Amino acid sequence: MADSPHLDDTRRALERLHEAQRIGQIGDWGFDLADGVISWSPQVYEIMGLDPTLDPPALADMLELFEPDSAAALRHHIDLAVRTGEAQEYGLVLVRGGQRVHLQARAVPRKDALGQVVSLSGTIQDVTARERAERLVAESEQRLGFALGAAEIGDWDMDLRTNVARRSLRHDQCFGYTSPVPHWGYDTFLSHVDPVDRDRVDAVYQAAMSGRGDYDVEFRVTWPDGSRHWLWSKGRFYFDETGEPYRVAGIQVDVTERRREVEAAIRLAAIVQSSEDAIISQDRAGVVLSWNPGAERLFGHAAAQMIGRGLDLLADSGAPEDEQRWFDLAADGETVAPFESLRRRADGVLIDVVLTLSPLKDKDGRVVGVSTIARDIGERKRLELSLRHLALHDTLTGLPNRALLDDRMQHALTANRSRDNTVSVLFLDLDRFKVLNDAEGHAAGDAVLVEVARRLCAAVRPHDTVARFGGDEFVVLCESGGLTTARLVAERLHASLAQPFLTEGQTRFLAASIGIAVADDDSTAEELLRDADAAMYRAKDLGRGRTAVFDPDIRARAAARLEATTALRRALGAGELRVYYQPVVDLSDESLLGFEALVRWQHPELGLLGPGAFVPEAEESGFVVPLGEWVLDTALEQSRRWAMTWAASTPPHVAVNVSARQLEEPDLAQVVANALTRHAFPAEALTLEITESAVMRDVLRNVENLRALRDTGLELSIDDFGTGYSSLVYLKRLPVTSLKIDREFVDGLGREAHDSAIVTAVVALARALELRVIAEGVETPSQLAELRRLGCDAAQGFFFSPPIPAEEAEQWVRCGRAPQAVRRAQPAPEAR
């Protein structure tokens, strides 16, 4: 008979229940307390690992299936359910097939009408997989938390519906807090962002929330202690089925130190890449780790060739032997001073380098290698050699200079004492070279000096030294042979210079005066040169083009010259020098124009001395420079005092002589300008007189010096015009305002036709160049008349007045002309 529909439904429901139990690994059971019978569903058999065709085991046998602790728990909870009548939930562990199985059980008591528990029913579920998953999740979360903490990464998870964020402590620490902040939402976060970055951060956040990628941004924050930090925040939004964001989670990292390191690394990389120096890093074994463009340029090897290998390609046998030891010291963390070495380029060329080795450390301070900076010092080396050569050699001729000569003389004199050699020195001065140099110019003179140097070197022995001492002076050092050899060498030197010199197409002849000094056991280099120099001057005194050997008489004469210079210095300090003034008159009416200042020496024993008695020694010794400054100061001061009685608005015009030696001083214009300022003296009332020969000594340089003087506003005059060798080409370039006709030509006026012709030519030349003409040495009425007839502007001389003291000159100033009707006409002593 067919089952009823109700039974069919019941059967199908049971089938679905059993299927659900199977899928969920849940079984049901029953326990009748009256008869002790246990009933299991098929799932319980499967969970327990028993054959479902067998009857369920008795309670005592069933307890044996569980681990002891679980068996005791099972008995406890069954007893508790029976005794209390309350449902019990408990966990059990059984061993099935050698594996521990975790179960979750529930026992529900069923009572009779009297309220007594008569049976238990319940469920049992295999939760092994679930517990394992939960344990793995927990372990994973622990590991993640540990990893984030170790990496100093804060994590956060914000519910967008409540605007409440769950954060780790590290998250809040990124914002400078040591303990959790009570409430944190997006607004709280945004308020902590630096105002400069706030809009940018919010824009990134809004873009990510609208589904345009992850939230990823760096920004600045200010901690409560005032320090500024950079943070990196990265997160992801989660969207529901409608596309609305409901959650955002991510991480927060303090990247301040990383940014500093990155910025420092970028700066360092830029420096390394752009450096002209080679910068190389190696590990402690010497293997190249990095090779910058500077290294490629310096050594010619590409980085790809060098990285991963040693520097053996660059090694040279000429490098210092200690280089490996220095590398090892740097690899051990020690500082190594820079040192010079040799390296071989890719093309085989050896180059000079300076190497700086430093320990290469990681971020923890451990030495991991060596950093080397190599700089090419080839140019410096070449410059040093050049400078060393220049320091010891004359730039024009290439001969040894005084410094090298002195060194060789010291060695020769030392050898002279130990080897019984006789050293001699020849001091050579070209005769009248100045005349040639002035006449033909500096370039021609230099060419002659170069040729002289060549000839002298060809004339001496191979081991002799030829040095340029200065100007047109040369020294020959003979380290052996004594006086006899020195005389023979002097003869060869004279012979070498006797051949004509060709300059600018013109044939010129030169001679030289040579002084010889022979060393004795006690001679010094300085004494030997001094004695040879004195002998050379003796040779000049004998008629030039000669040789003289030093003897004690020559030394005595040289000592006398030195004594005269010393006495002159003392005289200036003692107030024995005087300035005399010779009036300069206007030839149109014989009125006073001014004075020429002339120095005199009131010697305590010899009386009043003219300049010829002491100025040559002053010129030779260089004392003429301070002497000339003293004369300028004295003349300006005196003229300034005269201004109080002078009819004009400016002080009386004063002319002061400038020597050739003074004209060579580079600061002459500044010295004169300072004197004008010091005495509040108008520059237009001062004339500086320079002899024609002094100007022509180095005309190109002197033109510049004269222009500097003229720029101060003073007047310039060429003194003794007509006695030198000036070229009209140069004369028109000189910034002078007047010419002074030398007394030699004035003396012959009215008697010598040539002199009148010369004066006529000078006046005409001056007119053409718009210069004033002053005649000096006027002594007679006929000379005065002739000068007037020829158109001369002014004159001075004994016809008007000799040089006179300032007291007498003041009478001229008061009168504006000669104070006496009768002019003195007497033989003229030296005017200079």
C-alpha positions in Angstrom: 0.0 0.0 0.0 1.3 3.4 -0.9 2.6 5.8 1.7 0.4 8.7 2.6 1.4 12.2 1.4 2.1 13.1 5.0 4.6 10.3 5.4 6.3 11.3 2.2 6.7 14.9 3.4 8.1 13.6 6.7 10.6 11.4 4.9 11.7 14.1 2.6 12.2 16.5 5.6 14.3 13.9 7.3 16.4 13.4 4.2 16.9 17.2 4.0 17.8 17.3 7.6 20.4 14.5 7.3 21.8 16.2 4.2 22.1 19.5 6.1 23.7 17.6 9.0 26.2 16.0 6.6 27.1 19.3 5.0 27.5 21.1 8.3 29.1 18.0 9.9 26.5 18.1 12.7 25.0 15.0 14.2 22.2 14.5 16.8 22.1 12.0 19.6 19.8 10.8 22.4 20.4 9.2 25.8 17.6 7.4 27.7 18.4 7.6 31.4 16.1 4.8 32.3 17.7 2.1 30.2 21.0 3.7 29.4 20.4 3.4 25.7 22.3 5.8 23.4 21.0 6.6 19.9 23.1 8.4 17.2 22.2 9.8 13.8 24.4 8.7 10.8 26.4 11.9 11.1 27.5 11.1 14.6 28.9 7.8 13.4 30.8 9.6 10.7 32.1 12.3 13.2 33.1 9.6 15.7 34.7 7.5 13.0 32.6 4.4 13.7 30.7 1.9 11.6 27.1 3.0 11.3 25.8 -0.6 11.1 26.9 -1.1 14.7 24.9 -0.1 17.7 26.1 2.9 19.6 28.5 2.0 22.3 27.6 2.2 26.0 28.4 5.4 27.8 31.5 4.0 29.5 32.8 2.7 26.1 32.0 6.0 24.4 34.0 7.9 27.0 37.1 5.9 25.9 36.9 7.6 22.5 37.8 11.0 23.9 41.0 12.3 25.3 41.0 12.0 29.1 40.2 15.7 29.7 37.4 15.6 27.2 36.0 12.4 28.7 35.9 14.0 32.1 34.3 17.1 30.7 31.6 15.0 28.9 30.7 13.1 32.1 30.7 16.4 34.0 28.3 18.2 31.6 25.9 15.2 31.4 25.8 15.0 35.1 25.2 18.7 35.3 22.4 18.6 32.8 20.7 15.8 34.6 21.1 17.4 38.0 20.2 21.0 37.0 17.9 20.3 34.2 19.6 23.0 32.2 21.1 22.7 28.7 24.9 22.4 28.5 27.4 23.4 25.8 30.9 22.1 25.8 33.9 21.3 23.7 35.5 17.9 23.2 38.5 16.4 21.6 38.7 12.9 20.3 41.4 11.1 18.4 40.3 9.7 15.1 42.7 8.0 12.7 45.6 9.4 14.6 44.3 13.0 14.3 42.9 15.1 17.0 39.3 16.2 16.2 37.7 19.2 17.8 34.0 18.9 18.6 31.4 21.3 19.8 28.5 19.5 21.7 25.2 20.5 23.2 23.1 18.5 25.7 19.4 19.4 26.3 17.5 17.6 29.2 13.9 16.3 28.6 11.7 16.0 31.7 8.6 13.9 32.6 5.4 15.2 34.1 6.9 15.3 37.5 9.8 17.5 36.3 12.4 14.8 36.5 15.0 14.5 33.7 14.3 11.3 32.0 16.5 11.7 28.9 19.1 13.9 27.1 19.2 14.8 23.5 21.6 17.1 21.7 24.0 17.8 18.9 27.6 17.2 18.2 29.5 19.1 15.4 33.0 18.7 14.0 34.6 22.2 14.3 38.2 21.1 13.6 38.4 23.1 10.4 36.7 26.2 11.8 38.9 26.3 14.8 42.0 25.8 12.7 40.8 28.7 10.5 40.1 30.9 13.5 43.5 30.0 14.9 45.2 30.8 11.6 43.4 34.1 11.5 44.4 35.0 15.0 48.0 33.9 14.4 48.0 35.9 11.1 46.7 39.0 12.9 49.3 38.5 15.6 52.0 38.2 12.9 50.7 41.2 11.0 50.5 43.3 14.2 54.1 42.3 15.1 55.3 43.0 11.6 53.6 46.4 11.5 55.0 47.3 14.9 58.5 46.2 14.0 58.3 48.2 10.8 56.9 51.1 12.7 53.7 51.1 10.5 50.5 52.2 12.0 47.2 50.7 10.7 43.8 52.1 10.7 40.3 51.1 9.7 37.5 53.6 9.5 33.7 53.0 9.3 32.4 55.7 6.9 28.9 55.4 8.3 30.0 56.3 11.9 33.2 58.3 11.0 35.0 56.3 13.7 38.4 54.8 13.0 40.0 51.9 14.7 43.7 52.6 14.9 46.8 50.9 16.3 48.9 52.8 18.9 51.6 53.2 16.2 49.1 55.1 14.1 48.6 57.7 16.8 52.4 57.8 17.5 52.9 58.9 13.9 51.1 62.1 14.9 53.2 62.6 18.0 51.0 61.1 20.6 52.3 58.7 23.2 48.9 57.2 24.1 45.8 56.6 22.0 43.7 59.6 21.1 40.1 59.1 22.4 38.3 59.8 19.2 39.6 59.8 15.6 37.7 60.5 12.5 38.4 61.9 9.1 38.0 65.5 10.3 40.4 64.8 13.2 42.9 63.4 10.7 42.6 66.3 8.3 43.0 68.9 11.1 46.4 67.4 11.9 47.6 67.8 8.3 49.8 70.8 7.6 47.7 73.6 6.0 50.0 73.7 3.0 49.2 70.1 2.2 45.6 69.9 3.4 43.8 70.6 0.1 46.0 68.2 -1.8 45.5 65.4 0.8 41.7 65.9 0.8 41.7 65.9 -3.0 43.5 62.5 -3.1 41.1 61.1 -0.4 38.0 62.3 -2.3 39.3 60.8 -5.6 39.9 57.5 -4.0 36.4 57.5 -2.3 34.8 58.1 -5.7 36.5 54.9 -7.0 39.5 56.5 -8.8 42.2 54.3 -7.4 43.7 53.8 -3.9 44.3 56.5 -1.4 48.1 57.2 -1.4 49.7 60.5 -0.3 52.6 62.0 1.6 52.1 65.1 3.8 53.5 67.1 6.7 52.3 67.2 10.2 53.4 69.2 13.3 53.7 67.2 16.5 52.6 68.5 19.8 56.3 69.2 20.7 56.5 71.5 17.7 58.7 69.2 15.5 57.7 68.7 11.9 57.3 65.3 10.3 56.5 63.7 7.0 53.9 60.9 6.9 52.9 58.5 4.2 49.3 57.3 4.2 48.0 54.5 2.0 44.5 53.0 2.1 41.7 51.4 0.1 38.0 52.1 0.1 35.4 49.2 0.2 32.1 49.6 -1.6 28.7 47.8 -1.0 26.6 46.3 -3.7 25.1 49.7 -4.5 28.6 51.2 -5.1 28.6 53.3 -1.9 31.8 53.3 0.1 31.2 52.0 3.7 34.8 51.4 4.9 38.3 52.6 4.3 41.4 50.9 5.8 45.1 51.4 5.4 48.5 52.2 7.0 50.3 55.2 8.3 54.1 55.5 8.2 56.4 58.2 9.5 58.7 58.8 6.5 60.6 61.8 7.8 63.9 60.0 8.1 63.4 58.3 4.8 62.7 61.5 3.1 65.9 63.0 4.6 67.9 60.1 3.5 66.4 60.2 0.0 67.0 63.9 -0.3 70.5 63.4 1.0 71.0 60.5 -1.3 69.7 62.6 -4.2 72.0 65.5 -3.4 74.9 63.1 -2.9 74.1 61.4 -6.2 73.9 64.7 -8.0 77.3 65.7 -6.5 78.8 62.4 -7.5 77.4 62.4 -11.0 78.3 66.0 -11.7 81.7 66.0 -10.0 84.8 66.6 -12.1 86.6 64.2 -9.8 86.6 60.5 -10.1 84.5 59.0 -7.3 84.8 55.2 -6.9 83.4 52.9 -4.3 84.9 49.4 -3.6 84.0 46.6 -1.2 86.6 45.5 1.3 88.1 43.1 -1.2 88.7 45.9 -3.7 85.9 45.1 -6.1 84.4 48.2 -7.7 80.8 48.9 -6.7 80.3 52.3 -8.3 82.1 54.3 -11.0 80.9 57.9 -11.6 81.1 59.9 -14.9 84.1 61.7 -13.5 86.0 58.4 -13.3 85.0 57.6 -16.9 86.4 60.9 -18.1 89.6 60.7 -16.0 90.5 57.1 -16.7 88.8 56.5 -20.0 87.0 53.3 -18.8 83.2 53.0 -18.9 81.4 52.1 -15.7 80.3 48.8 -17.2 83.9 47.8 -17.7 84.9 48.5 -14.2 82.0 47.6 -11.9 82.5 44.1 -10.5 86.3 44.0 -10.9 89.4 45.4 -9.2 91.5 48.5 -10.2 94.4 46.5 -11.6 93.8 48.1 -15.0 94.9 51.4 -13.5 97.9 50.2 -11.6 101.4 51.4 -12.4 104.7 50.3 -11.1 105.6 54.0 -10.2 102.8 54.2 -7.7 103.7 54.3 -4.0 104.4 50.9 -2.4 102.2 51.7 0.6 99.0 52.0 -1.4 97.6 48.6 -0.5 98.4 49.2 3.2 96.5 52.6 2.9 93.6 50.8 1.3 93.5 48.2 4.1 93.6 51.0 6.7 90.6 52.7 5.1 88.8 49.3 4.9 89.4 48.9 8.6 87.7 52.3 9.3 90.8 54.4 9.7 91.3 57.9 8.2 94.0 58.1 5.4 95.6 61.4 4.5 95.4 62.3 0.8 98.4 61.1 -1.2 99.8 61.6 -4.7 100.1 58.6 -7.1 100.3 57.6 -10.7 97.5 55.9 -12.7 97.3 54.5 -16.2 94.5 55.7 -18.5 92.7 53.4 -20.9 94.9 54.8 -23.7 98.0 53.9 -21.8 99.0 57.4 -20.8 100.2 57.8 -17.2 98.5 60.6 -15.2 99.3 62.2 -11.9 96.4 62.0 -9.4 95.8 62.8 -5.8 93.8 60.1 -4.0 91.6 60.5 -0.9 90.6 57.2 0.7 87.7 57.0 3.2 85.9 54.2 4.9 82.6 53.4 3.2 79.9 52.7 5.9 76.4 51.4 5.8 73.5 53.1 7.7 74.4 51.3 10.9 78.0 52.6 10.8 79.6 49.3 9.7 82.5 49.6 7.3 81.6 47.8 4.1 84.2 49.1 1.8 86.3 52.1 0.7 85.4 55.3 -1.1 88.1 56.8 -3.3 88.2 60.3 -4.8 90.8 60.7 -7.5 91.6 64.2 -8.9 93.8 64.8 -11.9 96.7 67.0 -10.8 98.6 66.8 -14.1 98.0 70.5 -14.8 99.0 71.4 -11.3 102.1 69.3 -11.6 103.0 71.0 -14.9 102.3 74.4 -13.4 104.5 73.5 -10.4 107.3 72.5 -12.8 106.7 75.7 -14.8 106.6 77.8 -11.6 109.7 76.1 -10.3 111.4 76.8 -13.6 110.2 80.4 -13.6 111.3 80.8 -9.9 114.8 79.8 -10.9 115.1 81.1 -14.4 114.9 84.4 -16.2 111.7 84.6 -18.2 113.2 86.5 -21.1 116.4 84.5 -21.7 115.7 81.2 -20.0 119.0 81.6 -18.1 119.3 80.8 -14.4 118.3 83.8 -12.3 119.8 85.1 -9.0 118.1 82.4 -6.9 119.5 79.5 -8.9 122.8 81.2 -9.3 123.1 81.6 -5.6 122.3 77.9 -5.0 124.9 76.8 -7.5 127.5 79.2 -6.0 126.8 77.7 -2.6 127.4 74.2 -3.9 130.5 75.3 -5.8 132.0 77.0 -2.8 131.4 73.9 -0.7 133.0 71.7 -3.3 135.8 74.3 -3.6 136.8 73.6 0.1 136.5 69.8 -0.1 138.0 69.2 -3.6 140.6 71.9 -3.7 138.9 73.6 -6.7 139.1 77.3 -7.2 135.8 79.0 -8.0 135.7 82.2 -9.9 132.9 84.6 -10.9 132.7 86.9 -13.9 130.3 89.8 -13.6 129.4 91.1 -17.1 127.6 94.4 -17.9 126.7 95.4 -21.5 128.2 98.8 -22.3 125.9 101.5 -23.5 123.0 99.0 -23.9 120.7 101.6 -22.5 121.4 103.8 -25.5 120.4 101.1 -27.8 117.4 100.1 -25.8 116.2 103.8 -25.6 116.8 104.4 -29.3 115.3 101.2 -30.8 112.7 100.3 -28.2 112.1 97.6 -25.6 111.4 94.8 -28.0 114.6 95.3 -29.9 116.5 95.5 -26.6 114.9 92.2 -25.5 115.9 90.5 -28.7 119.5 91.6 -28.2 119.5 90.3 -24.6 118.2 86.9 -25.9 121.0 86.8 -28.5 123.6 87.9 -25.9 122.4 85.0 -23.6 122.8 82.5 -26.5 126.3 83.7 -27.3 127.5 83.7 -23.7 126.2 80.1 -23.2 128.1 79.0 -26.4 131.3 80.7 -25.2 131.6 79.0 -21.8 132.6 75.5 -20.8 129.8 72.9 -20.5 129.8 72.8 -16.7 130.0 76.6 -16.2 126.8 78.5 -15.3 125.6 81.6 -17.2 123.0 83.5 -15.3 121.1 86.8 -16.0 121.6 88.9 -12.9 119.2 91.7 -14.0 118.7 94.2 -16.8 121.8 94.1 -18.9 123.9 92.3 -16.3 125.0 88.7 -16.6 127.1 86.4 -14.3 129.3 83.5 -15.3 130.2 80.9 -12.6 133.3 78.9 -13.2 133.5 76.1 -10.7 137.1 75.2 -11.4 140.3 76.6 -12.9 140.8 79.7 -10.9 142.0 83.1 -12.3 143.7 81.7 -15.4 140.6 79.9 -16.5 138.5 83.0 -15.7 140.6 85.2 -17.9 140.3 82.7 -20.8 136.6 82.6 -20.4 136.4 86.4 -20.3 138.3 86.6 -23.6 135.9 84.1 -25.2 133.0 86.2 -23.9 134.4 89.4 -25.3 135.0 87.6 -28.6 131.4 86.2 -28.7 130.0 89.8 -28.3 132.3 91.3 -30.8 130.3 89.9 -33.7 127.6 92.4 -34.9 124.0 92.2 -33.8 121.2 92.6 -36.3 118.2 94.5 -34.8 115.2 95.5 -37.0 117.3 95.4 -40.1 120.1 97.5 -38.5 123.6 96.3 -37.6 124.6 97.1 -34.1 127.8 96.5 -32.1 128.0 95.8 -28.4 130.8 95.4 -25.9 130.8 94.4 -22.3 132.7 95.3 -19.2 133.7 92.2 -17.2 134.8 92.0 -13.5 136.4 88.8 -12.2 136.5 87.7 -8.6 138.3 84.5 -7.4 137.1 82.7 -4.3 139.4 81.9 -1.4 138.6 79.4 1.4 136.5 81.9 3.4 134.5 83.5 0.5 130.8 83.6 0.5 128.5 83.8 -2.5 127.5 87.3 -1.5 131.1 88.5 -1.1 132.1 86.9 -4.4 129.3 88.6 -6.4 130.0 92.0 -4.6 133.7 91.8 -5.5 133.0 90.8 -9.1 130.5 93.7 -9.4 133.1 96.1 -8.0 135.7 94.8 -10.5 133.2 95.3 -13.3 132.8 99.0 -12.4 136.6 99.3 -12.4 136.6 97.8 -16.0 134.1 100.5 -17.0 136.3 103.2 -15.4 139.2 101.9 -17.5 137.3 102.6 -20.7 134.6 99.9 -21.1 134.9 96.7 -23.2 137.5 95.5 -20.8 138.2 93.0 -18.0 139.3 93.9 -14.5 140.2 91.5 -11.7 139.1 92.4 -8.2 141.8 93.6 -5.8 141.6 95.2 -2.4 141.8 98.8 -3.9 138.6 98.1 -5.8 136.9 96.9 -2.6 138.0 100.2 -0.9 136.5 102.3 -3.7 133.2 100.3 -3.5 133.2 100.7 0.3 133.6 104.4 -0.2 130.5 104.5 -2.4 128.6 102.5 0.2 129.7 104.9 2.8 128.5 107.8 0.8 125.1 106.3 0.4 124.9 105.6 4.1 126.0 109.1 4.9 123.3 110.4 2.6 120.6 108.4 4.5 121.9 109.8 7.7 121.9 113.3 6.3 118.2 113.1 5.4 117.4 112.0 8.9 119.6 114.7 10.5 118.1 117.5 8.5 121.3 118.3 6.5 119.6 118.3 3.2 118.2 121.6 1.8 115.9 122.6 -1.1 117.0 125.6 -3.1 114.8 127.4 -5.6 115.7 128.8 -9.0 113.2 131.3 -10.3 111.5 130.7 -13.7 110.5 133.9 -15.5 108.1 134.8 -18.3 110.2 136.1 -21.2 107.4 138.4 -22.3 107.8 140.7 -19.2 110.3 138.9 -16.9 107.6 138.4 -14.3 108.0 135.4 -11.9 106.2 132.2 -13.1 107.5 129.9 -10.3 110.5 128.0 -9.2 112.4 124.8 -9.9 113.2 123.0 -6.6 116.8 121.7 -6.5 118.3 119.6 -3.6 121.6 120.5 -1.8 123.5 118.9 1.0 124.8 121.0 3.8 127.6 118.7 4.7 128.9 119.2 8.2 132.5 119.0 7.0 132.5 119.7 3.3 130.0 122.5 3.3 127.2 123.0 0.7 127.3 120.2 -1.9 125.6 120.3 -5.3 123.6 117.2 -6.5 126.5 116.0 -8.6 128.3 115.0 -5.4 125.6 112.6 -4.1 122.7 112.1 -6.5 124.5 109.5 -8.7 125.1 107.3 -5.6 121.5 107.8 -4.5 120.3 106.8 -8.0 122.5 103.7 -8.0 121.4 102.6 -4.5 117.7 103.4 -5.0 117.8 106.0 -2.2 116.8 108.6 -4.8 113.2 107.4 -4.3 112.7 108.5 -0.7 115.0 111.5 -1.4 112.7 112.6 -4.3 109.6 112.2 -2.1 111.2 114.4 0.6 112.1 117.1 -2.0 108.5 117.0 -3.3 107.0 117.3 0.2 109.4 120.2 1.1 108.7 122.1 -2.1 104.9 121.8 -1.8 104.9 122.8 1.8 107.1 125.9 1.1 105.0 127.0 -1.9 101.9 126.7 0.2 103.4 129.0 2.8 104.4 131.5 0.0 100.8 131.6 -1.2 99.9 134.0 1.6 102.1 136.7 0.0 101.7 135.6 -3.6 99.6 137.9 -5.8 97.8 135.1 -7.6 94.9 133.0 -6.3 97.1 129.8 -6.4 100.5 129.1 -4.8 103.6 129.9 -6.8 104.2 127.3 -9.5 106.9 124.8 -8.4 108.8 122.3 -10.6 110.3 119.1 -9.1 112.7 116.7 -10.8 111.8 113.0 -11.1 114.7 110.6 -11.6 114.7 107.6 -13.9 114.6 105.3 -10.8 111.6 107.1 -9.5 109.8 106.8 -12.8 110.1 103.0 -12.5 108.1 103.0 -9.3 104.6 101.6 -10.0 103.0 103.7 -7.3 104.6 107.0 -8.3 101.3 108.6 -9.4 99.7 107.6 -6.1 102.6 109.0 -4.1 102.4 112.3 -5.8 98.6 112.4 -5.4 98.9 111.7 -1.7 101.4 114.6 -1.4 99.1 117.0 -3.1 96.3 116.0 -0.8 98.4 116.2 2.3 99.5 119.7 1.6 96.1 120.8 0.0 98.2 121.9 -3.0 96.5 122.5 -6.4 97.8 120.0 -8.9 97.9 122.6 -11.7 100.6 124.5 -9.8 103.0 121.5 -9.8 105.3 120.5 -12.7 107.3 117.3 -12.6 110.4 117.4 -14.8 111.7 114.1 -16.3 114.8 113.9 -18.4 114.4 112.9 -22.0 116.8 109.9 -21.5 114.8 108.7 -18.4 111.6 108.6 -20.4 113.2 106.7 -23.3 114.6 104.0 -21.1 111.2 102.1 -21.4 109.1 104.5 -23.4 106.0 102.2 -23.6 105.8 101.7 -19.9 106.7 105.2 -19.1 104.0 106.6 -21.3 101.5 104.8 -19.1 103.2 106.1 -15.9 103.2 109.7 -17.3 99.5 109.4 -18.2 98.7 108.3 -14.6 100.6 111.4 -13.3 99.0 113.7 -15.8 95.6 112.4 -14.7 96.1 113.9 -11.3 96.0 117.4 -13.0 99.7 118.3 -12.7 102.0 119.5 -15.5 104.8 117.4 -17.1 107.9 118.7 -18.7 110.7 117.0 -20.6 114.0 118.2 -19.1 117.3 118.5 -21.0 115.4 118.1 -24.3 117.7 117.5 -27.2 120.4 115.5 -25.4 118.6 112.1 -25.5 117.5 109.9 -28.3 113.8 110.3 -28.3 111.8 109.5 -31.4 109.2 112.0 -32.6 106.8 109.0 -32.9 107.0 108.5 -29.2 107.3 112.2 -28.3 103.9 113.0 -29.7 102.4 110.3 -27.5 103.9 111.7 -24.3 101.3 113.5 -22.2 103.7 116.4 -21.5 102.9 120.1 -21.4 106.3 121.7 -21.9 109.9 121.1 -23.1 113.1 122.4 -21.5 115.9 123.3 -23.8 119.2 122.0 -22.3 121.8 124.5 -21.2 124.3 123.0 -23.7 122.3 124.5 -26.6 121.5 127.8 -24.8 125.2 128.3 -24.2 126.0 128.6 -27.9 123.2 131.0 -28.8 124.6 134.0 -30.7 127.9 132.2 -31.2 127.1 128.8 -32.7 124.8 128.6 -35.7 124.0 125.0 -35.0 122.8 125.8 -31.5 120.5 128.5 -32.8 119.2 126.1 -35.5 118.6 123.4 -32.8 116.7 125.9 -30.5 114.7 127.1 -33.5 113.8 123.5 -34.3 112.8 122.7 -30.7 110.6 125.8 -30.5 108.9 125.0 -33.8 108.4 121.4 -32.7 106.9 122.6 -29.4 104.6 124.9 -31.2 103.5 122.1 -33.5 102.8 119.9 -30.5 101.2 122.8 -28.6 103.8 122.7 -25.9 105.4 125.5 -23.9 109.2 126.0 -24.2 111.5 126.8 -21.3 115.2 127.5 -21.7 117.6 126.7 -18.8 121.1 128.0 -18.2 120.5 131.6 -19.4 123.5 133.7 -18.4 123.9 136.6 -20.9 121.7 139.3 -22.3 122.5 138.1 -25.8 121.2 134.6 -25.0 118.0 136.2 -23.5 117.5 138.3 -26.6 118.0 135.4 -29.0 115.6 133.2 -27.0 113.0 136.0 -27.2 113.6 136.3 -30.9 113.1 132.6 -31.4 109.8 132.6 -29.5 110.8 130.9 -26.3 108.1 131.2 -23.5 110.1 131.1 -20.3 113.7 130.8 -19.0 115.8 130.3 -15.9 119.5 130.7 -15.3 122.1 132.8 -13.5 121.2 135.8 -15.6 118.1 136.0 -13.5 119.2 134.2 -10.3 121.1 131.1 -9.2 119.3 128.5 -7.0 118.7 130.3 -3.7 117.4 129.4 -0.3 113.7 129.7 0.5 114.2 132.9 2.5 115.7 134.7 -0.5 113.2 133.2 -2.9 110.5 134.7 -0.8 111.6 138.2 -1.9 110.9 137.1 -5.5 107.4 136.0 -4.4 106.7 139.3 -2.7 107.8 141.3 -5.7 106.5 139.0 -8.4 109.8 139.4 -10.2 113.5 139.9 -9.5 113.8 141.9 -6.3 117.0 143.8 -7.6 117.4 145.9 -10.7 120.8 144.4 -11.3 120.8 140.8 -12.3 123.7 138.6 -11.3 125.7 137.3 -14.2 128.3 134.8 -13.0 129.5 131.4 -13.9 126.9 128.8 -13.1 127.6 126.0 -10.8 125.7 122.7 -11.2 122.0 123.3 -11.3 121.3 119.7 -10.4 
